[in-house]
């Protein structure tokens, strides 16, 4: 019995010692010079809430409500011929309506990571250079045409909430711009 107790204390001591040593000698991840250069010019730009129609069978079937924000190259944004907000809105309509990245009937096939990468690639393609480093999806919801009609007619029934789009891995859009809470608290 005493052997078992001493063995347990010995194992616990070795475990605690190894955790302590590994934490003392752990170093921060080394960033490449390319990554450091990208971070030096990176800026987060909040997006706007836009409504994108879902076109099918020759008509509008509903609307996606989406708010995307971006990590951008602040030096390249200043040289764009059209302001970033307008460029992004135009490109998002082309990407979201034209490519039909989200199938409402089969939301299980939706992949949020693929959505972000396709939007990033499409935006950079439209701007003809890599201006967008990262796409943050803050909101991505769907309202059917019937839901919109009920809201427009102000029916007495309880108004439906937009349905959050869930990807095949169970992820929903809830990205947050780094530092946004601190800026809001500081009054910027």
Buried (B, 14 or more C-beta within 10 A) or exposed (E): EEEEEEEEEEEEEEEEEEEEEEEEEEEEEEEEEEEEEBEEEBEBBBBEEBEBBBEEEEEEBBBBBBBBBBBBBBEBBEEBEEEBEEBBBEBBEBBBBEEEBBEBEEBEEBBBEEBBEBBBBBBBEBBEEBBBBBBBBBBBBBBBBEBBEBEEEEEEEEEEEBBBBBBEEEBEBEBEBEEBEEEEEEEE
